[in-house]
Amino acid sequence: MPAAALRERLASLGAGPRRRPAPASQARMPRGFEPVETDFGMAWRLAEVLPRGRVPGPIPPVPHGYLDTETTGLSGGTGTQVFAAAVCRPVDCGLELVQLFLPEPAGEAAFLSLLRDELAATPGLATYNGSRFDLPLLRTRWVMARMPGDLQHPAHTDLLTLTRALLRQRLESCALRVVEERLLGFEREGDLPGALVPEAYLRYLRLGWAPQLELALEHNRQDVVSLFYLHARLLLRLAGEDSRMDSADWLALGRHLLRAGRRADGWRALRRAVELADGPPSALAGVLLARGLARRGLHAAAERLLAELQHRLPDEVCLAVLRARLLERSLDRPAAAHAVVSAALARLHVEGVHRIDLDRRLARLERRLSRRGDRLPVKARRQPAQRELFLGW
């Protein structure tokens, strides 16, 4: 439902936001939280400064605040409420960590008002899947609490999107816990699984206290600290300065930079992937470079690049297939494409790899050549496909 329509429906139910709800009992507060007076009542805030360890990459030129929220459910929607939010930002003496806690639903307006002030403390904001979950949910809660205007925040960077673009080929999952272990080397001990966090808070509301609530809040704090170090590592990869990058990493970097509009940097990353001559990623990077040349009308240069790459990577069947696709579609040379596929089929027969897909491409090329009236050499005519085990590439 649009925000304007939601505001109209809420306005029909009564007045504006409730001001100054009764403060929660200090006995029910988790350790370290102190009351903060806002225009909408009392909010609860924890603040500390953590020592900064070795940063695995460059610090962002624009200071960022790293935000993570804990909610009463993972599905979103108007019935889901944010009960904790942590913000981490670098300062001269380390990392300043601020966490807000909602002890009762009646204090939501004060909670959101204080969170807005914390977000405004830095010119940049970074989250992990915040563009799809955290920020939309906070905007919804802002409207539901009948707060004036809209929830304002600095320019936002979603680190999950960047992680998927640069590291999907290395990780079995892009969940933050997996990224921490595989990329940053962090291991959490005694951490509360994210699926149990909502239950800890709901039990706290029912009984006045929950033993696992402290673990849930600690889980929230560790998330934002990890985001600070993850951002630095991703910036290192974006700059192409990570010594552990192989051809697959350079290919991922090049494709991301091209999508972001940084064409010169993207082409340089793809050329680096080609120079490594490291199997299918190098082959695909070469095809992307050749496709760019073909789109600019440099067809001869594109074909020379693919022929050179085929010589350097003679066993890469995927390169042969992609080269044939370029010859057929971009250069309009189906006969040359037919020759490339035929040569690949000869290698596949020796290597025992499944060849049905290549046979289909070869059949389509033959039909196209037949329609054009071209005749194939006897040696180039296709043999029936052998149904072997499909391995793919």
C-alpha positions in Angstrom: 0.0 0.0 0.0 1.4 3.5 -0.9 2.6 5.6 2.1 0.1 8.3 1.3 -2.9 6.0 1.4 -1.6 4.4 4.6 -1.3 7.8 6.2 -4.9 8.6 5.2 -6.2 5.4 6.8 -4.2 6.0 10.0 -5.4 9.6 10.2 -9.0 8.4 10.0 -8.4 6.3 13.2 -7.3 9.2 15.4 -4.8 11.9 16.2 -1.1 12.0 15.4 1.8 10.1 17.1 1.4 9.4 20.8 3.9 11.5 22.8 5.8 10.5 25.8 4.8 6.9 26.5 5.4 5.7 30.0 9.1 4.7 30.3 9.8 1.0 30.8 11.0 -0.2 34.1 14.8 0.0 34.6 14.7 -3.6 35.9 13.6 -4.9 32.6 16.3 -3.1 30.6 19.2 -5.2 29.2 22.6 -4.2 30.5 24.2 -1.1 29.3 21.2 0.8 28.0 20.5 4.3 29.2 17.4 6.5 28.8 17.5 9.3 26.2 14.7 12.0 26.1 13.3 12.7 22.6 10.4 14.8 21.4 8.2 11.6 21.4 9.2 10.2 24.8 11.9 8.1 26.3 14.2 5.9 24.1 16.9 3.5 25.2 20.4 3.7 23.9 23.7 1.8 24.5 26.9 3.4 23.3 30.5 2.2 23.4 33.8 2.6 21.5 35.5 -0.6 20.3 39.2 -0.9 19.4 39.7 -1.1 15.6 41.7 -4.1 14.4 43.6 -4.4 11.2 41.4 -3.2 8.4 41.6 -5.5 5.4 41.3 -2.8 2.8 40.9 0.9 2.2 38.6 3.0 4.3 35.7 4.5 2.3 36.5 8.1 1.3 33.0 9.1 2.5 32.5 8.0 6.2 29.7 5.4 6.5 27.5 4.3 9.3 26.7 0.6 9.2 23.2 -0.3 10.1 21.5 -3.6 11.1 18.1 -4.2 12.6 16.5 -7.0 14.6 12.8 -7.5 14.0 9.8 -9.6 15.3 9.7 -11.5 12.0 11.6 -11.9 8.7 8.6 -11.6 6.4 8.3 -7.8 6.6 4.9 -6.1 6.3 3.0 -3.9 8.7 2.8 -6.6 11.4 6.6 -6.8 11.7 8.2 -4.4 14.2 11.9 -3.4 14.7 12.9 -3.8 18.3 16.7 -3.3 18.0 18.9 -1.3 15.7 22.7 -1.1 15.8 24.8 1.6 14.1 28.6 1.3 13.8 30.8 4.1 12.5 34.6 4.7 12.5 36.0 7.4 14.7 39.6 8.5 15.5 40.0 6.2 18.5 38.2 3.1 17.0 34.7 2.1 16.2 31.8 3.9 17.8 28.9 1.4 18.3 25.4 2.6 19.2 22.5 0.3 19.8 18.8 1.3 20.3 16.3 -1.0 22.0 12.5 -0.9 22.1 11.4 -2.2 25.5 7.7 -1.9 24.6 5.7 -1.2 21.4 4.3 2.0 22.8 7.8 3.6 22.6 8.2 3.1 18.9 7.9 6.8 18.0 10.8 7.7 20.3 12.8 4.7 19.1 12.5 5.8 15.4 13.1 9.4 16.2 16.4 8.6 17.9 17.4 6.2 15.1 16.9 8.9 12.5 19.3 11.1 14.5 21.9 8.3 14.6 21.7 7.7 10.9 22.2 11.4 10.2 25.5 11.4 12.0 27.4 10.2 8.9 27.2 11.2 5.2 26.9 7.6 4.1 24.9 4.5 5.1 25.7 0.8 4.5 23.6 -2.2 5.2 23.4 -5.9 4.3 20.2 -6.4 2.3 18.9 -3.1 3.6 17.6 -2.0 0.3 15.1 -4.9 0.3 14.4 -5.4 4.0 15.7 -3.0 6.7 15.1 0.4 5.1 11.6 -0.5 3.6 10.6 -1.9 7.0 11.8 1.2 8.8 9.9 3.5 6.4 6.8 1.4 7.0 7.2 1.6 10.8 7.8 5.4 10.5 4.4 5.8 8.8 2.7 3.3 11.2 3.9 5.3 14.2 2.3 8.4 12.6 5.7 10.3 12.5 5.8 13.5 10.6 7.3 13.5 7.1 9.4 10.6 5.8 12.3 8.7 7.4 15.4 10.4 6.0 18.8 8.7 5.8 22.1 9.3 4.0 23.1 7.9 0.6 22.8 4.1 0.9 25.1 1.2 -0.2 23.8 -2.4 0.0 26.8 -4.6 0.7 24.8 -7.8 -0.1 24.4 -6.6 -3.7 28.2 -5.9 -3.9 29.1 -9.2 -2.3 26.9 -11.1 -4.8 28.5 -9.3 -7.7 32.1 -9.8 -6.7 32.1 -13.0 -4.7 29.2 -15.3 -5.8 31.6 -17.5 -7.7 33.6 -18.2 -4.5 30.9 -18.7 -2.0 28.2 -21.4 -1.6 26.0 -18.8 0.0 26.2 -15.0 0.4 24.7 -15.1 3.9 26.6 -12.8 6.2 27.7 -15.6 8.5 29.2 -17.5 5.5 30.9 -14.3 4.3 32.4 -13.6 7.7 33.9 -17.1 7.9 35.1 -17.4 4.3 36.2 -13.9 3.5 37.0 -12.2 6.8 38.0 -15.2 8.9 35.6 -14.3 11.7 34.2 -17.1 13.9 31.4 -16.4 16.3 31.2 -18.4 19.5 27.9 -18.9 21.3 26.0 -16.8 18.7 22.2 -16.9 18.7 20.9 -18.0 15.3 19.0 -15.3 13.5 15.8 -17.5 13.4 15.6 -17.5 17.2 16.0 -13.7 17.6 12.3 -12.8 17.2 11.2 -15.5 19.7 13.7 -14.1 22.3 12.1 -10.6 22.1 8.5 -11.9 22.1 9.3 -13.9 25.2 10.7 -10.7 26.8 7.4 -8.9 26.1 5.3 -11.7 27.5 7.3 -12.5 30.7 9.3 -9.3 31.3 12.6 -11.0 30.6 14.2 -13.6 28.3 17.6 -15.2 28.9 18.3 -15.2 25.2 17.6 -11.5 24.7 21.2 -10.5 25.6 22.4 -12.9 23.0 20.0 -11.5 20.4 21.3 -8.0 21.1 24.9 -9.2 20.9 24.1 -10.8 17.5 22.9 -7.4 16.3 26.1 -5.7 17.5 28.4 -8.2 15.9 26.6 -7.9 12.5 27.4 -4.1 12.2 31.0 -4.6 13.2 31.4 -7.2 10.5 29.9 -4.9 7.9 32.6 -2.3 8.6 35.4 -4.9 7.8 33.4 -6.4 4.9 33.1 -3.0 3.3 36.8 -2.5 3.4 37.5 -5.9 1.8 35.0 -5.3 -0.9 36.6 -1.9 -1.7 39.9 -3.7 -2.0 38.5 -5.9 -4.6 36.8 -3.1 -6.4 40.2 -1.4 -6.7 41.7 -4.6 -8.1 44.3 -4.7 -5.3 43.4 -8.0 -3.7 46.4 -10.4 -4.2 44.2 -13.4 -4.0 42.1 -12.6 -7.1 42.1 -15.2 -9.9 40.6 -15.1 -13.3 37.0 -15.7 -12.0 37.4 -12.8 -9.6 38.6 -10.5 -12.4 35.8 -11.6 -14.6 33.2 -10.8 -11.9 34.8 -7.5 -11.2 34.8 -6.5 -14.9 31.1 -7.4 -15.3 30.2 -5.5 -12.2 32.1 -2.4 -13.3 30.5 -2.5 -16.8 27.1 -2.7 -15.3 27.9 0.3 -13.0 28.9 2.3 -16.1 32.7 2.3 -15.4 33.5 1.0 -18.8 37.2 1.7 -19.0 37.8 0.0 -15.6 35.6 -2.9 -16.6 37.5 -3.6 -19.8 40.8 -3.5 -17.9 39.5 -6.1 -15.5 38.3 -8.3 -18.3 41.7 -8.0 -20.0 43.4 -9.0 -16.8 41.2 -12.1 -16.6 42.2 -13.0 -20.2 45.9 -12.5 -19.5 45.7 -15.1 -16.7 44.6 -17.8 -19.3 42.9 -19.7 -16.5 40.2 -21.9 -18.0 36.5 -21.0 -18.6 36.6 -17.6 -16.7 39.4 -16.4 -19.0 37.5 -17.7 -22.0 34.3 -15.9 -21.1 36.2 -12.7 -20.4 37.7 -12.9 -23.9 34.3 -13.4 -25.4 32.9 -10.4 -23.6 35.9 -8.3 -24.9 35.3 -9.6 -28.4 31.6 -8.9 -28.2 32.4 -5.3 -27.2 34.7 -5.0 -30.2 32.0 -6.4 -32.5 29.4 -4.0 -31.2 31.7 -1.1 -32.2 32.1 -2.5 -35.7 35.6 -3.9 -35.1 34.7 -7.4 -36.4 38.2 -8.3 -37.6 39.7 -7.4 -34.2 37.1 -9.4 -32.4 37.8 -12.5 -34.5 41.6 -12.1 -34.0 41.1 -11.9 -30.3 39.0 -15.1 -30.2 41.4 -16.9 -32.4 44.3 -16.0 -30.3 42.5 -17.0 -27.1 41.5 -20.3 -28.7 45.2 -20.9 -29.4 46.1 -20.1 -25.7 43.2 -22.2 -24.3 42.8 -25.1 -26.8 40.9 -27.3 -24.4 38.2 -24.9 -23.5 35.1 -26.1 -25.3 33.0 -23.3 -23.9 35.3 -20.8 -25.7 34.6 -22.6 -28.9 30.9 -22.5 -28.4 30.9 -18.8 -27.5 33.3 -18.1 -30.4 30.9 -19.8 -32.8 28.0 -17.8 -31.3 29.9 -14.6 -32.0 30.8 -15.7 -35.5 27.2 -16.6 -36.3 25.3 -13.7 -34.7 27.6 -10.7 -34.6 29.8 -11.4 -37.6 27.2 -13.2 -39.8 29.7 -15.9 -40.7 27.8 -19.2 -40.2 30.3 -21.3 -42.2 33.1 -20.2 -39.9 30.9 -20.9 -36.9 30.2 -24.4 -38.3 33.9 -25.1 -38.6 34.5 -24.0 -35.0 31.7 -26.3 -33.7 32.9 -29.2 -35.8 36.4 -28.9 -34.4 34.9 -28.8 -30.8 32.9 -31.9 -31.5 36.0 -33.8 -32.6 37.7 -33.0 -29.3 34.5 -33.9 -27.3 34.4 -37.3 -28.9 38.0 -38.0 -27.7 37.4 -36.5 -24.2 34.0 -38.3 -23.7 32.1 -35.2 -22.9 28.4 -35.0 -23.8 27.9 -33.3 -27.2 24.1 -33.0 -27.6 24.1 -29.2 -27.2 26.9 -28.8 -29.8 25.0 -31.1 -32.2 21.9 -29.0 -31.9 23.9 -25.8 -32.6 25.6 -27.6 -35.6 22.2 -28.6 -36.9 20.9 -25.1 -36.7 24.0 -23.8 -38.5 23.5 -26.4 -41.3 19.9 -25.3 -41.7 20.9 -21.7 -42.0 23.6 -22.5 -44.5 21.2 -24.6 -46.5 18.7 -21.7 -46.7 21.5 -19.4 -47.9 22.5 -22.0 -50.6 25.9 -22.6 -49.1 27.4 -26.1 -49.4 29.4 -27.7 -46.7 32.6 -29.8 -47.3 32.1 -33.5 -46.9 34.4 -33.6 -43.9 32.4 -31.0 -42.1 29.1 -32.8 -42.3 27.6 -33.7 -39.0 27.6 -37.2 -37.6 24.7 -38.4 -35.4 25.0 -37.4 -31.8 26.0 -40.0 -29.2 23.9 -39.9 -26.1 26.6 -39.7 -23.4 26.5 -38.5 -19.8 25.9 -34.8 -19.7 28.6 -32.9 -17.9 28.0 -29.3 -19.1 30.3 -26.4 -18.6 
